Amino acid sequence: MSIAAYQNAQQATEDPRQTEYRLFVLVTRNLLETKDQRGAKQIGALNWNRRVWSSLKFDLVAPGNRFPDALKGKLISIALWVEKYTSRAMRGEVDIQPLIDVNRSIIEGLNPAQPAEPAKPAAVASPAAVSPAAVSPAAA
């Protein structure tokens, strides 16, 4: 099966929420795999996470985005924090666990096993409430 055929099949069966969930699981798993490493692998994982959040931020400010303004503002604020914190993590100044925790909160909110509800800002801002099992090899 060609890559284009795979992508077409995937797009036909996966809604944007599922795609975002899968992406956050993959990027967070990559962060977890490099958590105790320093060097190129961790920098790559951090850069991928930053790019995901940067893309999310640009999508949130796009004219056609239908998220409520309050939710957009909170997610943009988190995205800006991720960008700044990631720079510090890349320099080895801070641990990457808070980035993992934030991503886990997003994963919990996007979880396709849960009914789709309007996102609750407290759920996004409360990484400690997310179980460490939220991102595991079985979750993808």
Rosetta blueprint (number, residue, H / E / L):
1 M L
2 S L
3 I H
4 A H
5 A H
6 Y H
7 Q H
8 N H
9 A H
10 Q H
11 Q H
12 A H
13 T H
14 E L
15 D L
16 P H
17 R H
18 Q H
19 T H
20 E H
21 Y H
22 R H
23 L H
24 F H
25 V H
26 L H
27 V H
28 T H
29 R H
30 N H
31 L H
32 L H
33 E H
34 T L
35 K L
36 D L
37 Q L
38 R L
39 G L
40 A H
41 K H
42 Q H
43 I H
44 G H
45 A H
46 L H
47 N H
48 W H
49 N H
50 R H
51 R H
52 V H
53 W H
54 S H
55 S H
56 L H
57 K H
58 F H
59 D H
60 L H
61 V H
62 A L
63 P L
64 G L
65 N L
66 R L
67 F L
68 P L
69 D H
70 A H
71 L H
72 K H
73 G H
74 K H
75 L H
76 I H
77 S H
78 I H
79 A H
80 L H
81 W H
82 V H
83 E H
84 K H
85 Y H
86 T H
87 S H
88 R H
89 A H
90 M H
91 R L
92 G L
93 E L
94 V L
95 D L
96 I L
97 Q H
98 P H
99 L H
100 I H
101 D H
102 V H
103 N H
104 R H
105 S H
106 I H
107 I H
108 E H
109 G H
110 L H
111 N L
112 P L
113 A L
114 Q L
115 P L
116 A L
117 E L
118 P L
119 A L
120 K L
121 P H
122 A H
123 A H
124 V H
125 A H
126 S L
127 P H
128 A H
129 A H
130 V L
131 S L
132 P H
133 A H
134 A H
135 V L
136 S L
137 P H
138 A H
139 A H
140 A L
